[in-house]
Amino acid sequence: MENVCSDEELMGRIQEQDPEALSELYDRYSGVLKAMIMRIIHNDAEADDLLQEIYMELWKHARNYSPEKGKPLGWIVTLTRRRSIDRLRKRQSYMRAEERLQQQTEQQPEAWIHNTVDADIESADLRQMLGRIIALLPPAQQQAIDLAFFKGMSQREIAAFTQIPLGTIKTRLELGLKKIADGLKGFKDEF
C-alpha cells in the first residue's frame, strides 16, 4: 500500500521546493479548485489558466503558509477564491471600459472618424514621447504606471498583484505621473 502524505506534510515539502509534493497537491485538489473557480468566473479556459496561476503562486509563496493559522486546504481555498474574484473584477472592468469606448465611438460625428490622419500622426508622436519619458522613470514607477494605465488595474489590484503595500503603490503612481507631467511641459505648445 502506498504511503499517502497529509496536506501539512505536502506543504512542508513544497516549502522545501519539492516539485513532487506540488504535483501531489495538484492531483488531490485541482478538480475541487477548478469547480470553485468556475462558479465565480464561468469560463473554462480562463478557469484552467487561473488554476495554473494559483498553483504557481502557491509554489512561489509557500513560505507564507503557517500551520498555526489553519489547514493547508483552507489557505489554498482562500487564495483561489481571492484570485477568482480578482479575475472576475478585472474582466468586468475591461468589459465596462470596452462598452464606454464603443459608446464614445458611436457618438462621434462622422467627420471626426474619417478625418483622423493628422490626429493619428500627433498621437503616434505623443506615444513615442511618452514612451521615452516613461523609460526614464525608476523601474518601480514604470511597473506601477504600466499596470495601472496599460493593463487597467486598480491601485488595490496592483498592490495585491505585486504584494506591495497599497500606500507604496499610490506613492509610486503619484511620483511617476508627476515626472511624466513634468516631462511633457516642454512640449505643450507642440500638441
Order of alpha helices (4+ residues) and beta strands (2+ residues): alpha-alpha-alpha-alpha-alpha-alpha-alpha-alpha-alpha
